[in-house]
Amino acid sequence: MKKTLCLLLALCLLAGLFTACGKKPESAGESLFAERGSVERQPLGTLIPAGNAEAVLASLSAVGQTLAPDWAGEAEAAPRLRLAADAGPDEDTAATDGSYLYMLDRYGLIVCSAAGADSEILSYTRVDRGGSGWSERLYVEGDRAAVVCSVSETGEDGEALYNAAETRVILLDLSDKNAPLLLAETAVEGSLTEACLLNGTLCLVTRRTLSALPETGDELLPRLWENGKELRLTAGDVYIAPEPARTALTVAAAVRLSDGRIADALAFTDGVDAVRPSGDCLWLARTIWSETASAPRQEAPYTVVDYDTAARTELRKLRLENNQLRLEGGCVLEGALSDPSALELLSSGLGLFTQKDSRSFSAYTDENHGWTNYELHSLNRSAALSLLDGDLNVTGALTALGGEQNAGACRFVGGLAWITAGDAAAVYLANLADPARPAPSGSLSCPGETLLLRSFGEGCVLGISEPGEGEDWELAVYDVTDPAEPVKAASLNLGGHAPTASLSDPGAFFTDPVNGLIGFPTAGKNGNEYLLAAWDGSKLRINGSFQLEYVPADARALLLNGILYICSPGEVCVTDPETMKVIKTVSNAVG
């Protein structure tokens, strides 16, 4: 009898063990609610080049609408998803051509040989960005390096204060690594929205937001500079937007890397919210808020006006051909672009996440006492995911995303749309493999407030979760080979290793899917460090970390020939990634 009981108990324990090993991860909740529907697509409208400068001024003067006030408790929460863009290091402050390292510090360009233990600083070239700079980037193409930055200047013009912004391109010749030469300096009016290389040509998109309009249209025409010589776009280079929604100008310019000259430029009478480059094309998106108002009526003692507001997103396509920029049409879709990352390039074309936000309200104005009250009548919100081809035709869409919870944020990573809805601690996936039939798929638990994502090899997505109060950061690998049943394949509690850099910066979050490496600056237990973690296909582990002497939050990692180079504004740490032992430290604190 005892033997029988023991055998039964052993079988039960064994069955339990097999069940525990083979069970699916805890469900994050039901699948995302959505409807496979159609999204209303409207033509872009006629973008007409301005006949004269006064037409540009008149277009922007017409933007004076007063949209619905902010309603208490109705503001959208900030997105819980961020995206570490899969951009190469040439779009940040450090770059490599495979043999040399190029880095920006506060004062100039550093060139270092990438020769392992024999690495050394070859040259330091002063690069004066001027003003108060931000959005700095470094592009290396052949024997050319281009430093791109936005600068602003403030001052007084008579009794008026002004704040002027411009985006500068400083071009250097790298033919002699020991003595780079300054070739040219180009500038475009407005702060940098996006920069990219298209077929060896550097394209800039800038935005100039106007707090006040000048008296004449000639003063409004966008300015550009070549080696200090001022140029102005002609009125025919400025397209009048059919529905300007902001008092702003967007400039797109193409700069040749051979000589730093401006090959072509055009502008639009409105702002831009997102830019994506692909092949020889630039895709620009902006949100248009429109408002209609009834005729005033009297309801003593008030003057009453009824308002209806709605949002739409406009997409434009620019093509760079033979160093010439030309507009190739566009379209308008219902809903507002939730944030710049809600527009993304996909293998089939473009993915766009919009939030429909329409409301009606009444304004009650007491003319005698000079105050106004508002009454909200209706508020309608819903979200939609649209897939478009290269000609901006909608191929497929999911509407009513999130149901009653409403979808709040979306990112496109690993061929999937990652969507949050309501307050649930979950991320919902939509499968985009068939652009004509996008489909709601599985879901994953999402600890903390934010999940930062990046593709990490075939069928894998890397995420880092910002914790709630009293919790630790978590690094995780998600297996999305089967989108219907995504799995958290491995996770790593980072303990006291909280990231110190802005992980949404292109180079701050280093990943190498081929070797399974992940690195970032961190506030370690021993001070400011650089941490390297590794993924072997089944487990995550910390390879090690070491302290950095200079500005560790700005450290960038580059992997060449099995050697990891950690570049910061003051030093280059030549490192063995397997052990995180520093082979050599090369000081570049020469600024």
MIGURO-603175 format. One record per residue (C-alpha): residue in three letters; x, y, z. Coordinates in steps of 0.02 Angstrom, whole numbers. Layout:
BEGIN
> ALA,X,Y,Z;
...
***
This chain:
BEGIN
> MET,0,0,0;
> LYS,141,119,49;
> LYS,230,81,-116;
> THR,70,119,-211;
> LEU,46,286,-121;
> CYS,227,333,-150;
> LEU,212,289,-335;
> LEU,54,393,-352;
> LEU,136,539,-262;
> ALA,290,528,-373;
> LEU,182,526,-530;
> CYS,84,677,-469;
> LEU,245,773,-433;
> LEU,317,724,-602;
> ALA,157,775,-691;
> GLY,160,940,-599;
> LEU,340,968,-649;
> PHE,304,935,-833;
> THR,151,1049,-823;
> ALA,252,1191,-745;
> CYS,390,1176,-875;
> GLY,272,1169,-1021;
> LYS,139,1293,-971;
> LYS,115,1453,-1068;
> PRO,164,1619,-990;
> GLU,31,1706,-889;
> SER,-90,1793,-1006;
> ALA,-80,1982,-1016;
> GLY,-266,1994,-1050;
> GLU,-383,1973,-1195;
> SER,-329,2016,-1370;
> LEU,-341,2196,-1426;
> PHE,-515,2245,-1482;
> ALA,-516,2312,-1659;
> GLU,-620,2313,-1816;
> ARG,-553,2278,-1987;
> GLY,-625,2425,-2078;
> SER,-583,2561,-2201;
> VAL,-504,2727,-2163;
> GLU,-570,2879,-2253;
> ARG,-436,2942,-2372;
> GLN,-451,3115,-2444;
> PRO,-346,3195,-2580;
> LEU,-207,3309,-2521;
> GLY,-281,3461,-2604;
> THR,-187,3576,-2720;
> LEU,-21,3634,-2651;
> ILE,11,3787,-2758;
> PRO,178,3877,-2763;
> ALA,154,4054,-2701;
> GLY,138,4184,-2837;
> ASN,223,4316,-2731;
> ALA,289,4343,-2555;
> GLU,129,4428,-2498;
> ALA,32,4268,-2536;
> VAL,144,4176,-2411;
> LEU,108,4309,-2280;
> ALA,-79,4303,-2315;
> SER,-82,4114,-2297;
> LEU,-4,4118,-2125;
> SER,-106,4270,-2072;
> ALA,-263,4167,-2097;
> VAL,-212,4046,-1958;
> GLY,-302,4119,-1810;
> GLN,-420,3985,-1752;
> THR,-458,3954,-1569;
> LEU,-478,3770,-1539;
> ALA,-570,3685,-1396;
> PRO,-499,3726,-1225;
> ASP,-417,3591,-1122;
> TRP,-549,3502,-1020;
> ALA,-504,3450,-844;
> GLY,-473,3264,-836;
> GLU,-487,3243,-1024;
> ALA,-304,3264,-1073;
> GLU,-222,3113,-1152;
> ALA,-93,3024,-1045;
> ALA,84,3021,-1113;
> PRO,122,2867,-1221;
> ARG,185,2717,-1122;
> LEU,287,2656,-1269;
> ARG,448,2728,-1334;
> LEU,556,2667,-1475;
> ALA,745,2656,-1487;
> ALA,759,2687,-1672;
> ASP,857,2561,-1774;
> ALA,970,2699,-1836;
> GLY,1154,2673,-1865;
> PRO,1285,2765,-1763;
> ASP,1313,2883,-1911;
> GLU,1153,2970,-1855;
> ASP,1221,3014,-1684;
> THR,1378,3093,-1610;
> ALA,1493,2946,-1649;
> ALA,1524,2855,-1813;
> THR,1644,2734,-1895;
> ASP,1697,2684,-2070;
> GLY,1767,2518,-2010;
> SER,1945,2579,-1986;
> TYR,1926,2742,-1892;
> LEU,1815,2814,-1757;
> TYR,1741,2988,-1772;
> MET,1670,3076,-1620;
> LEU,1599,3246,-1576;
> ASP,1635,3331,-1413;
> ARG,1578,3503,-1360;
> TYR,1711,3591,-1463;
> GLY,1759,3485,-1611;
> LEU,1784,3324,-1708;
> ILE,1900,3186,-1644;
> VAL,1974,3055,-1760;
> CYS,2039,2896,-1678;
> SER,2114,2741,-1760;
> ALA,2015,2582,-1725;
> ALA,2166,2469,-1700;
> GLY,2129,2380,-1537;
> ALA,2271,2399,-1412;
> ASP,2363,2510,-1538;
> SER,2219,2635,-1553;
> GLU,2268,2818,-1540;
> ILE,2199,2991,-1567;
> LEU,2251,3050,-1740;
> SER,2179,3225,-1743;
> TYR,2066,3350,-1659;
> THR,1980,3481,-1767;
> ARG,1889,3629,-1694;
> VAL,1709,3637,-1756;
> ASP,1622,3794,-1698;
> ARG,1436,3760,-1694;
> GLY,1398,3930,-1616;
> GLY,1251,3985,-1510;
> SER,1165,3860,-1396;
> GLY,1167,3694,-1488;
> TRP,1058,3540,-1479;
> SER,1006,3394,-1592;
> GLU,1187,3366,-1642;
> ARG,1223,3228,-1767;
> LEU,1373,3164,-1862;
> TYR,1366,3090,-2037;
> VAL,1516,3006,-2120;
> GLU,1512,2962,-2305;
> GLY,1674,2918,-2394;
> ASP,1801,3054,-2359;
> ARG,1670,3178,-2298;
> ALA,1604,3212,-2123;
> ALA,1453,3322,-2094;
> VAL,1411,3393,-1923;
> VAL,1228,3443,-1909;
> CYS,1158,3545,-1765;
> SER,1022,3670,-1724;
> VAL,1071,3832,-1641;
> SER,966,3972,-1570;
> GLU,999,4152,-1533;
> THR,897,4270,-1425;
> GLY,907,4457,-1411;
> GLU,816,4621,-1428;
> ASP,766,4708,-1589;
> GLY,714,4880,-1532;
> GLU,583,4847,-1399;
> ALA,540,4671,-1460;
> LEU,623,4510,-1403;
> TYR,668,4383,-1535;
> ASN,718,4200,-1538;
> ALA,793,4142,-1702;
> ALA,838,3961,-1740;
> GLU,938,3888,-1882;
> THR,1009,3718,-1928;
> ARG,1191,3713,-1978;
> VAL,1290,3588,-2081;
> ILE,1480,3597,-2059;
> LEU,1570,3494,-2191;
> LEU,1746,3425,-2168;
> ASP,1866,3335,-2286;
> LEU,1933,3175,-2205;
> SER,2056,3128,-2342;
> ASP,2199,3154,-2218;
> LYS,2143,3082,-2051;
> ASN,2286,3173,-1965;
> ALA,2227,3343,-2027;
> PRO,2042,3355,-2075;
> LEU,1999,3515,-2169;
> LEU,1846,3625,-2150;
> LEU,1767,3635,-2323;
> ALA,1604,3729,-2304;
> GLU,1467,3785,-2187;
> THR,1285,3786,-2238;
> ALA,1135,3842,-2138;
> VAL,946,3829,-2158;
> GLU,822,3934,-2060;
> GLY,724,3839,-1928;
> SER,759,3707,-1797;
> LEU,802,3530,-1853;
> THR,657,3409,-1871;
> GLU,752,3272,-1965;
> ALA,914,3244,-2060;
> CYS,961,3094,-2167;
> LEU,1071,3036,-2309;
> LEU,980,2998,-2472;
> ASN,1096,2927,-2605;
> GLY,1245,3023,-2536;
> THR,1152,3188,-2521;
> LEU,1116,3259,-2348;
> CYS,933,3308,-2332;
> LEU,870,3423,-2194;
> VAL,694,3461,-2139;
> THR,677,3613,-2026;
> ARG,532,3699,-1943;
> ARG,515,3883,-1905;
> THR,375,3924,-1785;
> LEU,324,4107,-1789;
> SER,269,4199,-1633;
> ALA,235,4355,-1736;
> LEU,220,4389,-1922;
> PRO,330,4517,-2010;
> GLU,255,4668,-2096;
> THR,301,4612,-2272;
> GLY,303,4445,-2360;
> ASP,484,4467,-2416;
> GLU,540,4458,-2234;
> LEU,448,4292,-2218;
> LEU,531,4198,-2361;
> PRO,647,4064,-2285;
> ARG,832,4106,-2277;
> LEU,980,3994,-2312;
> TRP,1167,4024,-2301;
> GLU,1318,3958,-2396;
> ASN,1483,4004,-2312;
> GLY,1406,4159,-2236;
> LYS,1320,4218,-2395;
> GLU,1133,4237,-2368;
> LEU,1010,4164,-2493;
> ARG,821,4171,-2491;
> LEU,695,4052,-2567;
> THR,589,4132,-2700;
> ALA,401,4139,-2677;
> GLY,385,4003,-2809;
> ASP,484,3885,-2696;
> VAL,355,3902,-2556;
> TYR,198,3795,-2569;
> ILE,39,3866,-2496;
> ALA,-43,3732,-2387;
> PRO,-231,3717,-2420;
> GLU,-266,3718,-2233;
> PRO,-125,3793,-2133;
> ALA,-149,3739,-1954;
> ARG,-1,3831,-1877;
> THR,93,3993,-1900;
> ALA,249,3901,-1957;
> LEU,359,3866,-2107;
> THR,436,3697,-2151;
> VAL,592,3695,-2260;
> ALA,663,3541,-2347;
> ALA,840,3563,-2414;
> ALA,965,3450,-2504;
> VAL,1150,3482,-2468;
> ARG,1287,3406,-2578;
> LEU,1424,3320,-2479;
> SER,1551,3351,-2616;
> ASP,1560,3539,-2585;
> GLY,1428,3583,-2453;
> ARG,1323,3681,-2577;
> ILE,1134,3683,-2568;
> ALA,1073,3581,-2717;
> ASP,888,3620,-2695;
> ALA,761,3679,-2566;
> LEU,575,3706,-2551;
> ALA,456,3755,-2412;
> PHE,276,3738,-2350;
> THR,168,3861,-2256;
> ASP,142,3750,-2105;
> GLY,236,3647,-1977;
> VAL,286,3465,-1986;
> ASP,262,3335,-1848;
> ALA,355,3183,-1917;
> VAL,479,3142,-2055;
> ARG,533,2971,-2120;
> PRO,666,2941,-2255;
> SER,659,2791,-2372;
> GLY,763,2758,-2527;
> ASP,758,2923,-2621;
> CYS,599,2985,-2537;
> LEU,551,3088,-2386;
> TRP,381,3066,-2304;
> LEU,315,3215,-2207;
> ALA,165,3211,-2089;
> ARG,70,3348,-1998;
> THR,-92,3356,-1900;
> ILE,-227,3478,-1954;
> TRP,-349,3536,-1821;
> SER,-505,3613,-1894;
> GLU,-646,3706,-1808;
> THR,-817,3763,-1863;
> ALA,-918,3893,-1768;
> SER,-1102,3937,-1772;
> ALA,-1168,4113,-1787;
> PRO,-1175,4200,-1617;
> ARG,-1341,4195,-1526;
> GLN,-1403,4281,-1371;
> GLU,-1450,4191,-1211;
> ALA,-1456,4335,-1088;
> PRO,-1337,4386,-1016;
> TYR,-1225,4282,-1131;
> THR,-1170,4282,-1311;
> VAL,-1161,4098,-1360;
> VAL,-1060,4017,-1500;
> ASP,-1067,3829,-1535;
> TYR,-906,3745,-1595;
> ASP,-861,3579,-1675;
> THR,-678,3524,-1687;
> ALA,-592,3379,-1773;
> ALA,-417,3322,-1820;
> ARG,-343,3250,-1980;
> THR,-167,3195,-2028;
> GLU,-89,3250,-2191;
> LEU,48,3148,-2277;
> ARG,162,3218,-2411;
> LYS,290,3129,-2520;
> LEU,449,3214,-2578;
> ARG,571,3133,-2700;
> LEU,755,3176,-2720;
> GLU,810,3147,-2899;
> ASN,970,3216,-2977;
> ASN,990,3323,-2821;
> GLN,821,3403,-2852;
> LEU,676,3393,-2729;
> ARG,501,3378,-2798;
> LEU,330,3353,-2722;
> GLU,246,3191,-2776;
> GLY,75,3211,-2697;
> GLY,0,3151,-2535;
> CYS,-162,3117,-2444;
> VAL,-262,3161,-2287;
> LEU,-325,3032,-2160;
> GLU,-445,3054,-2017;
> GLY,-372,3076,-1843;
> ALA,-220,3157,-1762;
> LEU,-43,3089,-1764;
> SER,-19,3038,-1582;
> ASP,168,3076,-1585;
> PRO,311,3073,-1714;
> SER,348,2887,-1690;
> ALA,169,2843,-1740;
> LEU,227,2858,-1922;
> GLU,347,2720,-1974;
> LEU,422,2639,-2127;
> LEU,373,2457,-2156;
> SER,428,2331,-2286;
> SER,261,2358,-2375;
> GLY,259,2548,-2364;
> LEU,205,2654,-2216;
> GLY,117,2622,-2051;
> LEU,17,2762,-1972;
> PHE,-69,2767,-1802;
> THR,-196,2906,-1778;
> GLN,-318,2955,-1642;
> LYS,-486,3023,-1689;
> ASP,-525,3168,-1574;
> SER,-684,3264,-1611;
> ARG,-787,3365,-1490;
> SER,-926,3493,-1485;
> PHE,-938,3630,-1355;
> SER,-1016,3801,-1327;
> ALA,-933,3962,-1272;
> TYR,-1038,4075,-1158;
> THR,-968,4251,-1154;
> ASP,-1026,4383,-1031;
> GLU,-993,4542,-1128;
> ASN,-1023,4655,-978;
> HIS,-898,4570,-863;
> GLY,-775,4511,-995;
> TRP,-764,4325,-959;
> THR,-806,4164,-1050;
> ASN,-866,3994,-990;
> TYR,-863,3834,-1092;
> GLU,-984,3689,-1092;
> LEU,-932,3522,-1169;
> HIS,-1073,3431,-1259;
> SER,-987,3280,-1333;
> LEU,-814,3203,-1344;
> ASN,-775,3062,-1465;
> ARG,-608,2972,-1465;
> SER,-552,2816,-1555;
> ALA,-391,2755,-1636;
> ALA,-349,2682,-1805;
> LEU,-200,2593,-1882;
> SER,-177,2621,-2068;
> LEU,-58,2535,-2189;
> LEU,-12,2629,-2348;
> ASP,88,2585,-2502;
> GLY,224,2690,-2583;
> ASP,94,2795,-2675;
> LEU,2,2831,-2512;
> ASN,-147,2721,-2552;
> VAL,-224,2637,-2399;
> THR,-201,2449,-2419;
> GLY,-277,2395,-2253;
> ALA,-332,2464,-2085;
> LEU,-387,2422,-1908;
> THR,-513,2542,-1833;
> ALA,-594,2564,-1662;
> LEU,-431,2504,-1582;
> GLY,-447,2467,-1398;
> GLY,-635,2474,-1392;
> GLU,-698,2568,-1241;
> GLN,-521,2575,-1167;
> ASN,-457,2668,-1321;
> ALA,-281,2641,-1386;
> GLY,-156,2768,-1323;
> ALA,10,2733,-1409;
> CYS,81,2627,-1550;
> ARG,255,2579,-1611;
> PHE,304,2475,-1762;
> VAL,440,2348,-1718;
> GLY,483,2177,-1788;
> GLY,346,2180,-1921;
> LEU,214,2207,-1786;
> ALA,118,2352,-1714;
> TRP,140,2365,-1524;
> ILE,-9,2454,-1448;
> THR,-61,2506,-1273;
> ALA,-243,2528,-1226;
> GLY,-318,2601,-1069;
> ASP,-227,2580,-904;
> ALA,-195,2393,-923;
> ALA,-14,2340,-892;
> ALA,-10,2254,-1061;
> VAL,52,2280,-1238;
> TYR,-59,2216,-1378;
> LEU,11,2159,-1546;
> ALA,-60,2177,-1720;
> ASN,10,2067,-1860;
> LEU,56,2170,-2014;
> ALA,123,2027,-2122;
> ASP,-22,2048,-2245;
> PRO,-38,2235,-2280;
> ALA,-213,2208,-2347;
> ARG,-272,2117,-2190;
> PRO,-187,2178,-2031;
> ALA,-252,2076,-1885;
> PRO,-256,2090,-1695;
> SER,-140,1961,-1622;
> GLY,-73,1915,-1449;
> SER,-26,2019,-1297;
> LEU,114,2033,-1171;
> SER,125,2090,-991;
> CYS,212,2257,-978;
> PRO,286,2302,-808;
> GLY,314,2483,-765;
> GLU,256,2638,-856;
> THR,360,2628,-1015;
> LEU,421,2492,-1132;
> LEU,563,2541,-1248;
> LEU,578,2424,-1397;
> ARG,702,2377,-1532;
> SER,713,2236,-1659;
> PHE,842,2107,-1602;
> GLY,865,1978,-1737;
> GLU,745,1859,-1822;
> GLY,582,1845,-1724;
> CYS,650,1937,-1570;
> VAL,616,2108,-1497;
> LEU,719,2184,-1357;
> GLY,631,2288,-1225;
> ILE,680,2387,-1072;
> SER,546,2432,-945;
> GLU,548,2586,-837;
> PRO,489,2530,-665;
> GLY,356,2597,-550;
> GLU,405,2671,-383;
> GLY,515,2555,-280;
> GLU,542,2432,-424;
> ASP,694,2393,-532;
> TRP,724,2417,-717;
> GLU,702,2260,-821;
> LEU,784,2205,-983;
> ALA,686,2076,-1082;
> VAL,688,1980,-1245;
> TYR,519,1943,-1324;
> ASP,497,1799,-1445;
> VAL,369,1855,-1575;
> THR,398,1715,-1699;
> ASP,214,1673,-1675;
> PRO,127,1843,-1656;
> ALA,-29,1756,-1592;
> GLU,67,1688,-1442;
> PRO,211,1806,-1404;
> VAL,323,1750,-1262;
> LYS,441,1840,-1145;
> ALA,588,1726,-1183;
> ALA,702,1797,-1048;
> SER,715,1942,-929;
> LEU,852,2020,-824;
> ASN,826,2125,-669;
> LEU,947,2270,-686;
> GLY,945,2309,-500;
> GLY,1038,2471,-471;
> HIS,1091,2486,-653;
> ALA,967,2621,-705;
> PRO,1002,2695,-878;
> THR,1067,2873,-868;
> ALA,1057,2922,-1052;
> SER,903,2965,-1151;
> LEU,874,2793,-1224;
> SER,772,2862,-1368;
> ASP,931,2944,-1436;
> PRO,992,2842,-1586;
> GLY,1161,2789,-1515;
> ALA,1128,2784,-1328;
> PHE,1054,2608,-1328;
> PHE,1184,2497,-1413;
> THR,1130,2330,-1484;
> ASP,1217,2201,-1591;
> PRO,1093,2060,-1632;
> VAL,1226,1955,-1720;
> ASN,1329,1940,-1561;
> GLY,1183,1961,-1442;
> LEU,1254,2117,-1357;
> ILE,1162,2259,-1271;
> GLY,1247,2410,-1191;
> PHE,1204,2578,-1116;
> PRO,1268,2707,-990;
> THR,1204,2670,-816;
> ALA,1203,2733,-638;
> GLY,1291,2582,-567;
> LYS,1326,2537,-386;
> ASN,1503,2605,-401;
> GLY,1454,2767,-487;
> ASN,1429,2810,-671;
> GLU,1466,2658,-777;
> TYR,1442,2580,-947;
> LEU,1349,2414,-938;
> LEU,1355,2272,-1064;
> ALA,1229,2130,-1063;
> ALA,1225,1976,-1175;
> TRP,1090,1862,-1247;
> ASP,1140,1684,-1293;
> GLY,974,1634,-1369;
> SER,900,1571,-1206;
> LYS,964,1681,-1063;
> LEU,1011,1861,-1029;
> ARG,1162,1898,-922;
> ILE,1269,2047,-875;
> ASN,1441,2034,-954;
> GLY,1508,2171,-842;
> SER,1526,2357,-822;
> PHE,1661,2485,-788;
> GLN,1669,2664,-734;
> LEU,1688,2806,-858;
> GLU,1780,2963,-811;
> TYR,1701,3089,-929;
> VAL,1516,3125,-958;
> PRO,1461,2943,-952;
> ALA,1282,2981,-1003;
> ASP,1348,3031,-1175;
> ALA,1445,2870,-1203;
> ARG,1420,2779,-1368;
> ALA,1476,2602,-1412;
> LEU,1541,2540,-1580;
> LEU,1588,2357,-1613;
> LEU,1727,2325,-1740;
> ASN,1819,2161,-1772;
> GLY,1769,2089,-1604;
> ILE,1826,2244,-1507;
> LEU,1702,2358,-1419;
> TYR,1748,2542,-1423;
> ILE,1658,2646,-1291;
> CYS,1669,2827,-1348;
> SER,1634,2971,-1231;
> PRO,1678,3157,-1246;
> GLY,1836,3129,-1144;
> GLU,1901,2955,-1184;
> VAL,1891,2799,-1291;
> CYS,1889,2636,-1194;
> VAL,1952,2492,-1302;
> THR,1862,2343,-1225;
> ASP,1847,2155,-1236;
> PRO,1658,2127,-1246;
> GLU,1670,1949,-1178;
> THR,1744,2003,-1012;
> MET,1716,2192,-1014;
> LYS,1899,2214,-973;
> VAL,1972,2376,-1036;
> ILE,2119,2339,-1152;
> LYS,2170,2520,-1170;
> THR,2103,2693,-1129;
> VAL,2138,2828,-1257;
> SER,2114,3003,-1190;
> ASN,2034,3129,-1306;
> ALA,2012,3264,-1174;
> VAL,2095,3392,-1286;
> GLY,1952,3516,-1302;
***
